[in-house]
């Protein structure tokens, strides 16, 4: 198929996605919530519990029309003449090299981070949603830190921690003594849960200038 395709993946997740559908992993014990999926051909041979594997792979009937559609398109991606990835070498050099090795060629172009082009001065400047803190304030705060001294903590736009998970995370950050940026998403109606994790009250006041939660 010669149709252009787009996948919003970085290099590491691209390798994981391709391995999942190319090798057709099988869960031999689906009743066990702790059973894991092994990826021995990926860097560091990662292991993930099956409940973390994409629902596109686990939620459709294996061999059914929908499942085969996703697998066929993934194989088309692997066989394409080249790949453009929205990432950068300082973040994923080893994974970029691994993608090239997997594909068997060097036609892998790294073009990230790709940002939107604003068409007018009235268009919102925030990328990825509205933040509680101005991006200018975040940049100014980062510029005041030493180079390579800040740890960025984020779980993406589709993962929301529980209250107990957030408590463990913030305690760990406090004990680590590192300077950090903690990005906490605000769930919409589809992701609301009774035990939705929030940054504990007073946490940022206790941390002072060592960290920021945005």
SEKOL-280906 format. One record per atom (N, C-alpha, C): y, x, z. Coordinates in steps of 0.02 Angstrom, whole numbers, padded with zeros to 5 digits, always signed. Each point is the difference from the previous one (the first is absolute). Layout:
# residues N
YXZ;...
This chain:
# residues 214
-00059+00042+00000;+00059-00042+00000;+00062+00045+00000;+00048-00014-00045;+00058+00043-00006;+00062-00028+00035;-00008-00054+00038;+00058-00030+00034;+00024+00045+00055;+00067+00011+00006;+00027+00040+00055;-00018-00032+00067;-00010+00042+00050;-00018-00024+00066;+00045+00030+00054;+00003-00035+00056;+00039+00026+00056;-00040-00011+00064;-00005+00053+00041;-00030-00004+00066;+00049+00032+00050;+00018-00035+00053;+00049+00027+00048;-00032+00047+00050;-00040+00047-00023;-00037+00044+00044;+00029+00071-00001;-00009+00035+00056;+00010+00071+00000;-00063+00034-00023;-00001+00066-00003;-00057+00036-00026;-00062-00009+00043;+00007+00003+00066;-00057-00005+00045;-00033-00069-00006;+00040-00052+00001;-00027-00068-00004;-00029-00013-00070;+00030+00029-00051;-00026-00007-00068;-00071+00028-00003;-00012+00059+00029;-00067+00029+00001;-00049-00045+00037;+00022-00028+00056;-00043-00045+00039;-00017-00062-00040;+00050-00029-00032;-00010-00061-00040;-00048+00012-00057;+00009+00056-00035;-00043+00016-00057;-00071+00013+00022;-00008+00036+00056;-00067+00015+00025;-00036-00064+00021;+00036-00046+00031;-00030-00062+00023;-00031-00040-00057;+00038-00008-00054;-00023-00041-00056;-00044+00038-00048;+00010+00064-00007;-00041+00039-00047;-00071+00010+00028;-00004+00018+00065;-00064+00014+00031;-00034-00063+00028;+00038-00055+00002;-00026-00065+00024;-00035+00008+00068;+00040+00014+00051;-00028+00008+00067;-00033-00064+00023;-00051+00007+00041;-00037-00058+00024;-00004+00001+00077;+00013-00058+00029;-00005-00008+00072;-00070-00024+00016;-00041+00044+00026;-00070-00017+00014;-00009-00040+00064;+00052-00007+00039;-00005-00037+00062;+00063-00043+00010;+00010-00050-00042;+00062-00040+00002;+00010-00039+00064;-00053-00010+00039;+00007-00038+00062;+00030+00042+00056;-00001+00066-00009;+00026+00045+00051;+00073+00014-00013;+00043-00022+00045;+00072+00008-00010;+00022+00073+00004;-00044+00043+00027;+00017+00070+00006;-00030+00044-00056;-00034-00031-00048;-00029+00039-00055;+00056+00032-00041;-00014+00058-00028;+00053+00040-00033;-00017+00013-00073;+00053+00011-00038;-00005+00020-00070;+00013+00075-00004;-00044+00036-00034;+00005+00073-00005;+00026+00018-00069;+00045+00050-00002;+00028+00025-00063;-00011+00075-00004;-00061+00022-00010;-00015+00072+00002;+00032+00040-00056;+00020-00033-00055;+00028+00037-00056;+00075+00009+00004;+00031-00029+00052;+00073+00006+00008;+00016+00058+00047;+00062+00021-00001;+00021+00054+00044;-00013-00018+00073;-00029+00046+00037;-00016-00009+00071;-00051-00055+00013;-00031-00026-00052;-00053-00051+00007;+00018-00055+00049;+00053-00038-00014;+00023-00051+00049;-00053-00054+00011;+00005-00031+00059;-00045-00054+00020;+00044-00058+00024;-00013-00061-00026;+00039-00058+00020;-00046-00057+00020;+00017-00038+00052;-00039-00060+00015;+00007-00049-00058;-00053-00037-00013;+00001-00043-00059;+00054-00054+00004;+00021-00019+00060;+00051-00052+00004;+00068+00025-00025;+00007+00067-00008;+00061+00027-00027;-00001+00008-00076;-00057-00010-00030;-00006+00008-00072;+00032-00060-00036;+00030+00014-00057;+00037-00051-00038;-00039-00065-00007;+00034-00056+00014;-00033-00066-00006;-00017-00015-00073;+00033+00033-00047;-00017-00010-00071;-00071+00023-00014;-00022+00050+00038;-00068+00026-00008;-00050-00038+00043;+00019-00016+00061;-00048-00031+00047;+00003-00076-00001;+00056-00029-00023;+00009-00072+00005;-00027-00040-00059;-00014+00034-00056;-00026-00034-00059;-00075+00011-00005;-00035-00045-00033;-00072+00007-00009;-00014+00060-00045;-00039+00047+00027;-00016+00060-00039;-00035-00020-00065;+00027+00024-00056;-00029-00017-00065;+00029-00063-00030;+00039-00037+00040;+00031-00061-00025;+00058+00014-00048;+00027-00051-00034;+00053+00011-00049;+00062+00034+00028;+00022-00022+00059;+00060+00029+00030;-00012+00073+00020;-00056+00012+00032;-00018+00068+00022;-00006+00047-00060;-00034-00023-00052;-00008+00041-00060;+00067+00012-00035;+00045-00048+00003;+00067+00009-00029;+00036+00058+00033;-00001+00002+00067;+00034+00054+00036;-00034+00068-00014;-00066+00000+00000;-00035+00063-00013;+00013+00025-00070;-00002-00044-00049;+00012+00019-00069;+00069+00030-00009;+00050-00030+00032;+00069+00025-00006;+00008+00067+00034;-00035+00010+00056;+00003+00066+00033;-00031+00053-00045;-00055-00015-00032;-00032+00048-00045;+00044+00014-00060;+00037-00051-00024;+00048+00011-00054;+00054+00050+00022;+00022-00008+00063;+00051+00046+00026;-00026+00071+00002;-00062+00008+00021;-00030+00067+00004;-00004+00031-00070;-00015-00041-00051;-00009+00025-00068;+00065+00005-00038;+00057-00017+00031;+00064+00002-00036;+00018+00072-00017;+00046+00008-00048;+00017+00067-00024;+00043+00038+00051;+00031-00035+00047;+00041+00034+00049;+00019-00047+00057;+00024+00029+00054;+00018-00038+00060;+00068+00021+00024;+00044-00048+00015;+00065+00013+00030;-00002-00027+00071;+00015+00043+00049;-00006-00018+00070;+00068+00004+00034;+00016-00052+00037;+00063-00001+00038;-00010+00036+00067;+00000+00066-00003;-00008+00042+00059;+00033+00067-00014;-00007+00048+00045;+00029+00066-00012;-00044+00053+00031;+00005+00060-00028;-00047+00053+00018;+00003+00020+00073;+00060+00000+00030;+00007+00020+00070;-00040-00046+00046;-00013-00061-00022;-00036-00049+00041;-00075+00001-00014;-00020+00006-00064;-00070-00012-00018;-00027+00052-00049;+00020+00063+00006;-00022+00050-00048;-00076+00004-00007;-00035+00002+00057;-00073+00008-00004;-00033-00062-00031;+00029-00059+00012;-00028-00061-00028;+00016-00006-00074;+00058+00024-00020;+00018+00001-00071;-00049+00045-00038;-00013+00058+00029;-00048+00046-00031;-00070-00032-00004;-00017-00038+00051;-00065-00033+00001;-00005-00054-00054;+00054-00037-00011;+00001-00050-00053;-00011+00033-00068;+00033+00057-00011;-00009+00036-00063;-00072+00022-00009;-00030+00023+00055;-00070+00022-00002;-00046-00059-00016;+00013-00058+00032;-00041-00059-00012;+00004-00024-00072;+00061+00000-00027;+00010-00025-00068;-00022+00050-00053;-00004+00064+00019;-00022+00051-00047;+00053+00024-00047;+00063-00013+00016;+00056+00025-00040;+00062+00006+00043;+00053+00030-00028;+00061+00011+00039;+00056-00048-00020;-00016-00054-00034;+00051-00048-00021;+00015-00049+00057;+00020+00029+00055;+00020-00038+00059;+00072+00019+00016;+00045-00047-00009;+00071+00015+00008;+00025-00031+00066;+00031+00042+00040;+00027-00021+00064;+00075-00011-00008;+00022-00061+00011;+00070-00018-00015;+00037-00029+00060;-00030+00003+00059;+00031-00033+00058;+00049+00044+00038;+00033-00029+00049;-00002-00072+00012;+00045-00038-00048;-00027-00052-00031;+00038-00041-00047;+00040-00052+00038;+00064-00003-00013;+00045-00047+00033;+00028-00049-00051;+00019-00058+00024;+00030-00050-00045;+00069+00022-00023;+00018-00023-00060;+00067+00011-00026;+00041-00062+00017;+00055+00009+00037;+00041-00056+00020;+00046-00020-00058;-00001-00065-00015;+00040-00023-00056;+00072-00017+00019;+00013-00007+00064;+00068-00017+00020;+00012+00026+00071;+00062+00004+00017;+00018+00025+00067;-00017-00051+00054;-00015-00062-00020;-00015-00052+00049;-00075-00005+00015;-00040+00036-00039;-00072-00003+00011;-00019+00036+00065;-00044-00029+00039;-00020+00033+00063;-00025+00071-00011;+00017+00045+00044;-00019+00069-00007;-00069+00015+00030;-00025-00045+00042;-00062+00014+00035;-00058-00004-00049;-00046+00047+00006;-00060+00002-00042;-00060-00018+00042;-00036-00051-00022;-00059-00021+00037;+00014-00052+00053;+00060-00030-00002;+00016-00052+00049;+00059+00019+00043;+00024-00049+00037;+00058+00011+00043;-00021+00037+00063;+00039+00050+00019;-00015+00039+00060;+00049-00018+00055;-00024+00007+00062;+00044-00013+00057;+00053+00053+00008;-00011+00057-00033;+00047+00056+00003;+00020+00019-00070;+00064+00013-00011;+00024+00020-00065;-00035+00064-00024;-00017+00002-00065;-00033+00060-00025;+00045+00060+00006;+00066-00011-00002;+00048+00055+00008;-00005+00029+00070;-00009-00044+00050;-00008+00024+00069;-00064+00040+00008;-00053-00023-00034;-00063+00036+00004;+00007+00069-00031;+00031+00003-00059;+00010+00064-00035;+00043+00047+00042;+00054-00027+00029;+00044+00042+00042;-00038+00026+00060;-00043-00042+00029;-00039+00021+00059;-00049+00055-00020;-00033-00009-00057;-00047+00051-00024;+00035+00066-00016;+00059-00005-00029;+00038+00061-00017;+00019+00039+00062;+00003-00033+00057;+00018+00035+00062;-00059+00036+00032;-00060-00010-00027;-00061+00032+00025;-00015+00063-00039;-00040+00044+00029;-00022+00059-00035;-00049-00019-00055;-00002+00039-00053;-00044-00014-00056;-00073+00001+00022;-00038-00049-00025;-00072-00005+00014;-00015-00010+00075;+00046-00030+00036;-00010-00009+00072;-00013-00073+00020;+00003-00047-00048;-00005-00071+00016;-00066-00028-00027;-00036-00036+00043;-00062-00033-00020;+00015-00072-00020;-00023-00019-00059;+00010-00069-00024;-00062-00041+00014;+00008-00055+00037;-00056-00042+00020;+00008-00069-00032;-00045-00018-00045;+00005-00064-00035;-00070-00022-00021;-00013-00065+00003;-00065-00027-00019;+00003-00043-00063;+00054+00008-00038;+00006-00038-00061;+00028-00069+00010;+00007-00036-00055;+00032-00066+00002;-00049-00057+00013;-00066+00015+00003;-00049-00053+00008;-00040+00006+00065;+00018+00049+00041;-00037+00010+00063;+00048-00010+00059;-00021-00041+00048;+00041-00014+00058;-00042+00011+00062;+00024+00042+00045;-00038+00018+00059;+00001-00057+00051;-00054-00002+00040;-00002-00047+00056;+00043+00028+00057;+00009-00040+00051;+00040+00022+00057;-00031+00060+00035;-00067-00001+00009;-00033+00056+00033;+00003+00063-00043;-00007-00007-00067;+00004+00057-00044;+00070+00031+00001;+00051-00043+00001;+00068+00026+00001;+00014+00036+00066;-00028-00025+00055;+00010+00032+00065;-00032+00069+00000;-00061+00006-00027;-00034+00065-00003;+00040+00048-00045;+00023-00025-00057;+00037+00042-00047;+00064+00027+00031;+00040-00043+00031;+00063+00022+00028;-00011+00047+00060;-00053-00012+00039;-00015+00046+00055;-00019+00069-00028;-00039+00000-00054;-00020+00063-00031;+00061+00038-00027;+00046-00036-00031;+00060+00032-00026;+00041+00030+00057;+00005-00037+00054;+00038+00024+00057;-00031+00063+00030;-00067+00000+00006;-00034+00058+00029;+00000+00060-00047;+00003-00012-00065;-00003+00055-00048;+00061+00045+00003;+00057-00030+00017;+00061+00039+00003;+00031+00016-00067;-00029-00028-00054;+00026+00014-00067;+00060-00045-00016;+00041+00022-00047;+00052-00042-00026;-00030-00042-00056;+00015-00064-00001;-00036-00044-00046;+00044-00057-00026;-00024-00028-00055;+00027-00063-00026;-00058-00049-00001;+00007-00056+00034;-00052-00051+00003;+00024-00061-00040;-00035-00015-00054;+00017-00057-00042;-00045-00059+00019;+00030-00053+00024;-00038-00059+00023;+00018-00059-00044;-00050-00027-00034;+00012-00057-00044;+00007-00065+00039;+00036-00046-00030;+00008-00067+00029;-00044-00047-00040;-00053-00027+00030;-00047-00042-00038;+00030-00066-00022;-00023-00024-00058;+00022-00066-00023;-00050-00052+00026;+00007-00062-00023;-00042-00054+00026;-00074+00010-00013;-00017+00039-00053;-00070+00011-00016;-00034+00049+00048;+00039+00040+00035;-00028+00054+00041;+00014-00009+00075;+00028-00056+00019;+00016-00009+00070;-00064-00006+00041;+00002+00029+00059;-00057-00004+00045;+00026-00008+00071;-00040-00031+00045;+00022-00009+00069;+00017+00066+00035;-00037+00052-00017;+00009+00065+00033;+00035+00050-00047;+00053-00024-00032;+00034+00043-00048;+00037+00056+00036;-00013+00062-00020;+00029+00057+00034;+00074+00010-00015;+00039+00013+00052;+00070+00018-00007;+00013+00063+00040;+00052+00036-00020;+00019+00059+00038;+00017-00021+00071;-00032+00028+00051;+00013-00021+00069;+00074+00004+00018;+00022-00049+00038;+00069-00002+00022;+00017+00063+00041;+00055+00032-00018;+00022+00059+00036;-00029+00065-00026;-00048-00005-00047;-00033+00061-00024;+00050+00048-00032;+00043-00024-00043;+00046+00044-00034;+00052+00029+00048;+00019-00038+00051;+00047+00027+00050;-00032+00057+00038;-00066-00006+00015;-00035+00053+00035;-00007+00062-00044;-00010-00011-00065;-00010+00057-00045;+00065+00036-00015;+00056-00034+00007;+00065+00032-00014;+00004+00022-00072;+00017+00063-00011;+00011+00025-00068;-00064+00027-00032;-00056-00006+00035;-00062+00029-00027;-00031-00042-00055;+00017-00065-00003;-00031-00041-00051;+00042-00058-00020;-00021-00032-00055;+00034-00059-00024;-00051-00050-00024;+00010-00064+00015;-00044-00053-00024;+00041-00045-00045;-00023-00009-00061;+00039-00037-00050;-00041-00055-00030;
